[in-house]
């Protein structure tokens, strides 16, 4: 279990390939030179100089590799994410001005990668040992159901602090919701920090200062007024930038089924009233 949030940053760090090169190109040669000068005719000061740099290069490369492998496990990250999502359930009610007694069904949560309008949160994307791609911050949408309408709370969950950023809430009467689905679409997303993203693995996805997703799979709820609740679930290019793997969408599929069921029940009840 992660108790120190600074460990989250370690999880998203890239493998320090430079450390291997330091050991092979600097540490190992220094070691060979040191061994070859011991007991020879070379001066003792040269041997000490060589030994010093052997220790420096080996310590530097070794520290980087040890630090990398002391990162949290995939299971640790999943436990932290679920803990943070659980905490957002109450916040979603508070932000919408709802009491739990007003709910007529369990809430549903949908989440996916979010790299736009993130309120200054750190950005990271990483394929775990289990081949699942994880990311920060996380775009979270929590939908609560009351007798006559549904309430949607959205935020960017900052895993470095556990804080929700860029929060918003919306409410829709059931009769006004015309569709809920997962679909594929092309998205051009504004509100990104291109200066930061361009230096990382997502730099190749930035076009004219905007984040371009060509094959985004989204959870989308649309109303009769053409307003939408949209959650990006995954994108082929995002997965590629993480080195492959997958981003599961089973939670979103379950959310779609739950919302559709609630809409059917409410609309049938309204028609028969």
PALUM-289208 format. One record per residue (C-alpha): residue number from 1; residue in one letter; chain; x, y, z. Coordinates in nm, 2 decimals. Layout:
BEGIN
{k: NUM r: A c: A u: X v: Y w: Z}
...
***
This chain:
BEGIN
{k: 1 r: X c: A u: 0.00 v: 0.00 w: 0.00}
{k: 2 r: X c: A u: 0.13 v: 0.35 w: -0.09}
{k: 3 r: X c: A u: 0.16 v: 0.57 w: 0.22}
{k: 4 r: X c: A u: 0.39 v: 0.83 w: 0.07}
{k: 5 r: X c: A u: 0.25 v: 1.00 w: -0.24}
{k: 6 r: X c: A u: 0.60 v: 1.09 w: -0.37}
{k: 7 r: X c: A u: 0.62 v: 0.72 w: -0.46}
{k: 8 r: X c: A u: 0.36 v: 0.77 w: -0.73}
{k: 9 r: X c: A u: 0.61 v: 0.98 w: -0.93}
{k: 10 r: X c: A u: 0.85 v: 0.68 w: -0.92}
{k: 11 r: X c: A u: 0.59 v: 0.45 w: -1.07}
{k: 12 r: X c: A u: 0.56 v: 0.67 w: -1.38}
{k: 13 r: X c: A u: 0.94 v: 0.72 w: -1.43}
{k: 14 r: X c: A u: 1.09 v: 0.57 w: -1.73}
{k: 15 r: X c: A u: 1.35 v: 0.30 w: -1.71}
{k: 16 r: X c: A u: 1.69 v: 0.48 w: -1.66}
{k: 17 r: X c: A u: 1.87 v: 0.35 w: -1.96}
{k: 18 r: X c: A u: 2.14 v: 0.60 w: -1.91}
{k: 19 r: X c: A u: 2.24 v: 0.42 w: -1.59}
{k: 20 r: X c: A u: 2.31 v: 0.10 w: -1.78}
{k: 21 r: X c: A u: 2.54 v: 0.30 w: -2.02}
{k: 22 r: X c: A u: 2.71 v: 0.47 w: -1.73}
{k: 23 r: X c: A u: 2.79 v: 0.13 w: -1.58}
{k: 24 r: X c: A u: 2.90 v: -0.02 w: -1.91}
{k: 25 r: X c: A u: 3.09 v: 0.27 w: -2.06}
{k: 26 r: X c: A u: 3.23 v: 0.44 w: -1.75}
{k: 27 r: X c: A u: 3.20 v: 0.22 w: -1.45}
{k: 28 r: X c: A u: 3.33 v: -0.11 w: -1.60}
{k: 29 r: X c: A u: 3.62 v: 0.05 w: -1.79}
{k: 30 r: X c: A u: 3.72 v: 0.24 w: -1.47}
{k: 31 r: X c: A u: 3.71 v: -0.09 w: -1.28}
{k: 32 r: X c: A u: 3.93 v: -0.27 w: -1.54}
{k: 33 r: X c: A u: 4.18 v: 0.01 w: -1.53}
{k: 34 r: X c: A u: 4.19 v: 0.01 w: -1.15}
{k: 35 r: X c: A u: 4.24 v: -0.37 w: -1.14}
{k: 36 r: X c: A u: 4.51 v: -0.35 w: -1.40}
{k: 37 r: X c: A u: 4.71 v: -0.08 w: -1.21}
{k: 38 r: X c: A u: 4.70 v: -0.26 w: -0.88}
{k: 39 r: X c: A u: 5.03 v: -0.42 w: -0.80}
{k: 40 r: X c: A u: 5.18 v: -0.27 w: -1.12}
{k: 41 r: X c: A u: 5.44 v: -0.01 w: -1.18}
{k: 42 r: X c: A u: 5.19 v: 0.27 w: -1.21}
{k: 43 r: X c: A u: 5.19 v: 0.53 w: -0.94}
{k: 44 r: X c: A u: 4.96 v: 0.48 w: -0.64}
{k: 45 r: X c: A u: 4.80 v: 0.82 w: -0.69}
{k: 46 r: X c: A u: 4.68 v: 0.71 w: -1.04}
{k: 47 r: X c: A u: 4.54 v: 0.39 w: -0.89}
{k: 48 r: X c: A u: 4.35 v: 0.59 w: -0.62}
{k: 49 r: X c: A u: 4.22 v: 0.83 w: -0.89}
{k: 50 r: X c: A u: 4.09 v: 0.53 w: -1.10}
{k: 51 r: X c: A u: 3.94 v: 0.37 w: -0.79}
{k: 52 r: X c: A u: 3.76 v: 0.69 w: -0.70}
{k: 53 r: X c: A u: 3.59 v: 0.72 w: -1.04}
{k: 54 r: X c: A u: 3.51 v: 0.35 w: -1.04}
{k: 55 r: X c: A u: 3.32 v: 0.40 w: -0.72}
{k: 56 r: X c: A u: 3.15 v: 0.72 w: -0.85}
{k: 57 r: X c: A u: 3.02 v: 0.58 w: -1.17}
{k: 58 r: X c: A u: 2.91 v: 0.25 w: -1.02}
{k: 59 r: X c: A u: 2.74 v: 0.42 w: -0.73}
{k: 60 r: X c: A u: 2.56 v: 0.66 w: -0.97}
{k: 61 r: X c: A u: 2.44 v: 0.40 w: -1.21}
{k: 62 r: X c: A u: 2.36 v: 0.15 w: -0.93}
{k: 63 r: X c: A u: 2.16 v: 0.41 w: -0.74}
{k: 64 r: X c: A u: 1.95 v: 0.50 w: -1.04}
{k: 65 r: X c: A u: 1.87 v: 0.13 w: -1.11}
{k: 66 r: X c: A u: 1.79 v: 0.05 w: -0.75}
{k: 67 r: X c: A u: 1.57 v: 0.35 w: -0.72}
{k: 68 r: X c: A u: 1.38 v: 0.25 w: -1.03}
{k: 69 r: X c: A u: 1.31 v: -0.10 w: -0.91}
{k: 70 r: X c: A u: 1.19 v: 0.03 w: -0.57}
{k: 71 r: X c: A u: 0.88 v: 0.18 w: -0.73}
{k: 72 r: X c: A u: 0.53 v: 0.09 w: -0.62}
{k: 73 r: X c: A u: 0.38 v: -0.23 w: -0.78}
{k: 74 r: X c: A u: 0.08 v: -0.23 w: -1.02}
{k: 75 r: X c: A u: -0.14 v: -0.36 w: -0.74}
{k: 76 r: X c: A u: -0.02 v: -0.07 w: -0.51}
{k: 77 r: X c: A u: -0.12 v: 0.18 w: -0.78}
{k: 78 r: X c: A u: -0.46 v: 0.02 w: -0.83}
{k: 79 r: X c: A u: -0.53 v: 0.02 w: -0.46}
{k: 80 r: X c: A u: -0.44 v: 0.39 w: -0.44}
{k: 81 r: X c: A u: -0.67 v: 0.48 w: -0.73}
{k: 82 r: X c: A u: -0.96 v: 0.29 w: -0.59}
{k: 83 r: X c: A u: -0.91 v: 0.46 w: -0.25}
{k: 84 r: X c: A u: -0.92 v: 0.80 w: -0.42}
{k: 85 r: X c: A u: -1.22 v: 0.71 w: -0.62}
{k: 86 r: X c: A u: -1.40 v: 0.60 w: -0.31}
{k: 87 r: X c: A u: -1.33 v: 0.93 w: -0.15}
{k: 88 r: X c: A u: -1.48 v: 1.11 w: -0.45}
{k: 89 r: X c: A u: -1.82 v: 0.95 w: -0.41}
{k: 90 r: X c: A u: -1.90 v: 1.17 w: -0.11}
{k: 91 r: X c: A u: -1.75 v: 1.48 w: -0.27}
{k: 92 r: X c: A u: -1.98 v: 1.42 w: -0.57}
{k: 93 r: X c: A u: -2.28 v: 1.43 w: -0.35}
{k: 94 r: X c: A u: -2.16 v: 1.74 w: -0.17}
{k: 95 r: X c: A u: -2.08 v: 1.93 w: -0.49}
{k: 96 r: X c: A u: -2.43 v: 1.85 w: -0.63}
{k: 97 r: X c: A u: -2.60 v: 1.95 w: -0.30}
{k: 98 r: X c: A u: -2.74 v: 1.59 w: -0.26}
{k: 99 r: X c: A u: -2.79 v: 1.37 w: 0.04}
{k: 100 r: X c: A u: -2.74 v: 1.00 w: 0.01}
{k: 101 r: X c: A u: -3.10 v: 0.94 w: 0.12}
{k: 102 r: X c: A u: -3.21 v: 1.11 w: -0.21}
{k: 103 r: X c: A u: -3.05 v: 0.85 w: -0.43}
{k: 104 r: X c: A u: -3.26 v: 0.58 w: -0.58}
{k: 105 r: X c: A u: -2.97 v: 0.36 w: -0.71}
{k: 106 r: X c: A u: -2.60 v: 0.31 w: -0.66}
{k: 107 r: X c: A u: -2.38 v: 0.56 w: -0.82}
{k: 108 r: X c: A u: -2.16 v: 0.47 w: -1.12}
{k: 109 r: X c: A u: -1.80 v: 0.59 w: -1.18}
{k: 110 r: X c: A u: -1.63 v: 0.62 w: -1.52}
{k: 111 r: X c: A u: -1.27 v: 0.72 w: -1.56}
{k: 112 r: X c: A u: -0.99 v: 0.74 w: -1.81}
{k: 113 r: X c: A u: -0.69 v: 0.94 w: -1.91}
{k: 114 r: X c: A u: -0.71 v: 1.32 w: -1.89}
{k: 115 r: X c: A u: -0.43 v: 1.55 w: -2.01}
{k: 116 r: X c: A u: -0.63 v: 1.87 w: -2.07}
{k: 117 r: X c: A u: -0.78 v: 2.12 w: -1.82}
{k: 118 r: X c: A u: -0.60 v: 1.95 w: -1.54}
{k: 119 r: X c: A u: -0.54 v: 2.24 w: -1.31}
{k: 120 r: X c: A u: -0.16 v: 2.20 w: -1.29}
{k: 121 r: X c: A u: -0.15 v: 1.83 w: -1.20}
{k: 122 r: X c: A u: 0.16 v: 1.63 w: -1.30}
{k: 123 r: X c: A u: 0.12 v: 1.42 w: -1.61}
{k: 124 r: X c: A u: 0.23 v: 1.06 w: -1.65}
{k: 125 r: X c: A u: 0.16 v: 0.75 w: -1.85}
{k: 126 r: X c: A u: 0.31 v: 0.41 w: -1.80}
{k: 127 r: X c: A u: 0.26 v: 0.05 w: -1.91}
{k: 128 r: X c: A u: 0.27 v: -0.18 w: -1.60}
{k: 129 r: X c: A u: 0.42 v: -0.52 w: -1.57}
{k: 130 r: X c: A u: 0.06 v: -0.66 w: -1.62}
{k: 131 r: X c: A u: 0.05 v: -0.48 w: -1.96}
{k: 132 r: X c: A u: -0.22 v: -0.24 w: -1.84}
{k: 133 r: X c: A u: -0.16 v: 0.13 w: -1.91}
{k: 134 r: X c: A u: -0.20 v: 0.36 w: -1.62}
{k: 135 r: X c: A u: -0.19 v: 0.74 w: -1.62}
{k: 136 r: X c: A u: -0.22 v: 1.05 w: -1.42}
{k: 137 r: X c: A u: -0.42 v: 1.26 w: -1.38}
{k: 138 r: X c: A u: -0.74 v: 1.06 w: -1.41}
{k: 139 r: X c: A u: -1.05 v: 1.20 w: -1.57}
{k: 140 r: X c: A u: -1.33 v: 1.09 w: -1.33}
{k: 141 r: X c: A u: -1.71 v: 1.12 w: -1.38}
{k: 142 r: X c: A u: -1.94 v: 1.00 w: -1.11}
{k: 143 r: X c: A u: -2.31 v: 0.98 w: -1.19}
{k: 144 r: X c: A u: -2.57 v: 0.98 w: -0.91}
{k: 145 r: X c: A u: -2.94 v: 0.89 w: -0.97}
{k: 146 r: X c: A u: -3.23 v: 1.07 w: -0.79}
{k: 147 r: X c: A u: -3.60 v: 1.03 w: -0.84}
{k: 148 r: X c: A u: -3.63 v: 1.27 w: -1.13}
{k: 149 r: X c: A u: -3.28 v: 1.34 w: -1.26}
{k: 150 r: X c: A u: -2.93 v: 1.23 w: -1.27}
{k: 151 r: X c: A u: -2.63 v: 1.43 w: -1.14}
{k: 152 r: X c: A u: -2.29 v: 1.41 w: -1.30}
{k: 153 r: X c: A u: -1.97 v: 1.52 w: -1.12}
{k: 154 r: X c: A u: -1.64 v: 1.55 w: -1.31}
{k: 155 r: X c: A u: -1.29 v: 1.62 w: -1.21}
{k: 156 r: X c: A u: -0.92 v: 1.56 w: -1.29}
{k: 157 r: X c: A u: -0.79 v: 1.34 w: -1.01}
{k: 158 r: X c: A u: -0.43 v: 1.43 w: -0.92}
{k: 159 r: X c: A u: -0.27 v: 1.11 w: -0.80}
{k: 160 r: X c: A u: 0.03 v: 1.30 w: -0.66}
{k: 161 r: X c: A u: -0.20 v: 1.46 w: -0.40}
{k: 162 r: X c: A u: -0.52 v: 1.28 w: -0.41}
{k: 163 r: X c: A u: -0.70 v: 1.61 w: -0.48}
{k: 164 r: X c: A u: -0.97 v: 1.66 w: -0.74}
{k: 165 r: X c: A u: -0.90 v: 1.95 w: -0.98}
{k: 166 r: X c: A u: -1.11 v: 2.13 w: -1.24}
{k: 167 r: X c: A u: -1.43 v: 2.01 w: -1.08}
{k: 168 r: X c: A u: -1.77 v: 2.06 w: -1.24}
{k: 169 r: X c: A u: -2.13 v: 1.93 w: -1.18}
{k: 170 r: X c: A u: -2.43 v: 1.90 w: -1.42}
{k: 171 r: X c: A u: -2.79 v: 1.78 w: -1.37}
{k: 172 r: X c: A u: -3.03 v: 1.64 w: -1.63}
{k: 173 r: X c: A u: -3.38 v: 1.52 w: -1.61}
{k: 174 r: X c: A u: -3.42 v: 1.17 w: -1.73}
{k: 175 r: X c: A u: -3.66 v: 1.27 w: -2.01}
{k: 176 r: X c: A u: -3.39 v: 1.50 w: -2.15}
{k: 177 r: X c: A u: -3.13 v: 1.22 w: -2.19}
{k: 178 r: X c: A u: -3.14 v: 1.09 w: -2.54}
{k: 179 r: X c: A u: -2.85 v: 0.85 w: -2.55}
{k: 180 r: X c: A u: -2.57 v: 0.69 w: -2.35}
{k: 181 r: X c: A u: -2.30 v: 0.48 w: -2.52}
{k: 182 r: X c: A u: -1.93 v: 0.41 w: -2.58}
{k: 183 r: X c: A u: -1.82 v: 0.52 w: -2.92}
{k: 184 r: X c: A u: -1.51 v: 0.60 w: -3.13}
{k: 185 r: X c: A u: -1.43 v: 0.95 w: -3.24}
{k: 186 r: X c: A u: -1.16 v: 1.19 w: -3.34}
{k: 187 r: X c: A u: -1.10 v: 1.46 w: -3.07}
{k: 188 r: X c: A u: -0.90 v: 1.78 w: -3.07}
{k: 189 r: X c: A u: -0.86 v: 1.88 w: -2.71}
{k: 190 r: X c: A u: -0.77 v: 2.23 w: -2.59}
{k: 191 r: X c: A u: -0.66 v: 2.35 w: -2.24}
{k: 192 r: X c: A u: -0.34 v: 2.15 w: -2.24}
{k: 193 r: X c: A u: 0.00 v: 2.26 w: -2.11}
{k: 194 r: X c: A u: 0.19 v: 2.20 w: -2.44}
{k: 195 r: X c: A u: 0.51 v: 2.32 w: -2.29}
{k: 196 r: X c: A u: 0.50 v: 2.03 w: -2.05}
{k: 197 r: X c: A u: 0.34 v: 1.76 w: -2.26}
{k: 198 r: X c: A u: 0.57 v: 1.83 w: -2.56}
{k: 199 r: X c: A u: 0.87 v: 1.72 w: -2.35}
{k: 200 r: X c: A u: 0.72 v: 1.38 w: -2.26}
{k: 201 r: X c: A u: 0.59 v: 1.08 w: -2.44}
{k: 202 r: X c: A u: 0.28 v: 1.26 w: -2.54}
{k: 203 r: X c: A u: 0.47 v: 1.52 w: -2.74}
{k: 204 r: X c: A u: 0.40 v: 1.34 w: -3.07}
{k: 205 r: X c: A u: 0.02 v: 1.39 w: -3.01}
{k: 206 r: X c: A u: 0.03 v: 1.77 w: -2.99}
{k: 207 r: X c: A u: -0.07 v: 1.95 w: -3.31}
{k: 208 r: X c: A u: -0.08 v: 2.33 w: -3.31}
{k: 209 r: X c: A u: -0.08 v: 2.34 w: -2.93}
{k: 210 r: X c: A u: -0.37 v: 2.10 w: -2.90}
{k: 211 r: X c: A u: -0.39 v: 1.73 w: -2.81}
{k: 212 r: X c: A u: -0.50 v: 1.53 w: -3.11}
{k: 213 r: X c: A u: -0.66 v: 1.19 w: -3.06}
{k: 214 r: X c: A u: -0.76 v: 1.01 w: -3.38}
{k: 215 r: X c: A u: -0.91 v: 0.69 w: -3.24}
{k: 216 r: X c: A u: -1.05 v: 0.79 w: -2.90}
{k: 217 r: X c: A u: -1.30 v: 0.56 w: -2.74}
{k: 218 r: X c: A u: -1.53 v: 0.76 w: -2.52}
{k: 219 r: X c: A u: -1.82 v: 0.72 w: -2.28}
{k: 220 r: X c: A u: -2.08 v: 0.97 w: -2.40}
{k: 221 r: X c: A u: -2.41 v: 1.08 w: -2.25}
{k: 222 r: X c: A u: -2.61 v: 1.32 w: -2.48}
{k: 223 r: X c: A u: -2.91 v: 1.53 w: -2.40}
{k: 224 r: X c: A u: -3.19 v: 1.67 w: -2.62}
{k: 225 r: X c: A u: -3.02 v: 2.01 w: -2.59}
{k: 226 r: X c: A u: -2.71 v: 1.86 w: -2.76}
{k: 227 r: X c: A u: -2.50 v: 1.89 w: -2.44}
{k: 228 r: X c: A u: -2.27 v: 1.61 w: -2.36}
{k: 229 r: X c: A u: -2.10 v: 1.43 w: -2.08}
{k: 230 r: X c: A u: -1.79 v: 1.28 w: -2.23}
{k: 231 r: X c: A u: -1.51 v: 1.07 w: -2.08}
{k: 232 r: X c: A u: -1.22 v: 0.96 w: -2.28}
{k: 233 r: X c: A u: -1.16 v: 0.59 w: -2.20}
{k: 234 r: X c: A u: -0.86 v: 0.51 w: -2.43}
{k: 235 r: X c: A u: -0.69 v: 0.59 w: -2.75}
{k: 236 r: X c: A u: -0.47 v: 0.38 w: -2.98}
{k: 237 r: X c: A u: -0.20 v: 0.65 w: -3.00}
{k: 238 r: X c: A u: -0.20 v: 0.70 w: -2.62}
{k: 239 r: X c: A u: -0.14 v: 0.32 w: -2.58}
{k: 240 r: X c: A u: 0.14 v: 0.33 w: -2.84}
{k: 241 r: X c: A u: 0.31 v: 0.62 w: -2.66}
{k: 242 r: X c: A u: 0.31 v: 0.41 w: -2.34}
{k: 243 r: X c: A u: 0.49 v: 0.13 w: -2.53}
{k: 244 r: X c: A u: 0.18 v: -0.09 w: -2.59}
{k: 245 r: X c: A u: -0.05 v: -0.27 w: -2.36}
{k: 246 r: X c: A u: -0.42 v: -0.21 w: -2.30}
{k: 247 r: X c: A u: -0.66 v: 0.03 w: -2.11}
{k: 248 r: X c: A u: -0.96 v: -0.18 w: -2.00}
{k: 249 r: X c: A u: -1.31 v: -0.03 w: -2.05}
{k: 250 r: X c: A u: -1.52 v: -0.29 w: -1.86}
{k: 251 r: X c: A u: -1.61 v: -0.03 w: -1.60}
{k: 252 r: X c: A u: -1.74 v: 0.21 w: -1.86}
{k: 253 r: X c: A u: -1.94 v: -0.08 w: -2.03}
{k: 254 r: X c: A u: -2.10 v: -0.15 w: -1.69}
{k: 255 r: X c: A u: -2.18 v: 0.22 w: -1.64}
{k: 256 r: X c: A u: -2.35 v: 0.23 w: -1.98}
{k: 257 r: X c: A u: -2.56 v: -0.07 w: -1.89}
{k: 258 r: X c: A u: -2.65 v: 0.08 w: -1.56}
{k: 259 r: X c: A u: -2.75 v: 0.43 w: -1.69}
{k: 260 r: X c: A u: -2.95 v: 0.27 w: -1.98}
{k: 261 r: X c: A u: -3.14 v: 0.05 w: -1.73}
{k: 262 r: X c: A u: -3.22 v: 0.35 w: -1.52}
{k: 263 r: X c: A u: -3.34 v: 0.56 w: -1.82}
{k: 264 r: X c: A u: -3.57 v: 0.28 w: -1.94}
{k: 265 r: X c: A u: -3.72 v: 0.24 w: -1.60}
{k: 266 r: X c: A u: -3.78 v: 0.62 w: -1.55}
{k: 267 r: X c: A u: -3.91 v: 0.68 w: -1.90}
{k: 268 r: X c: A u: -4.15 v: 0.38 w: -1.88}
{k: 269 r: X c: A u: -4.27 v: 0.50 w: -1.54}
{k: 270 r: X c: A u: -4.33 v: 0.85 w: -1.68}
{k: 271 r: X c: A u: -4.52 v: 0.72 w: -1.98}
{k: 272 r: X c: A u: -4.75 v: 0.51 w: -1.77}
{k: 273 r: X c: A u: -4.82 v: 0.78 w: -1.51}
***
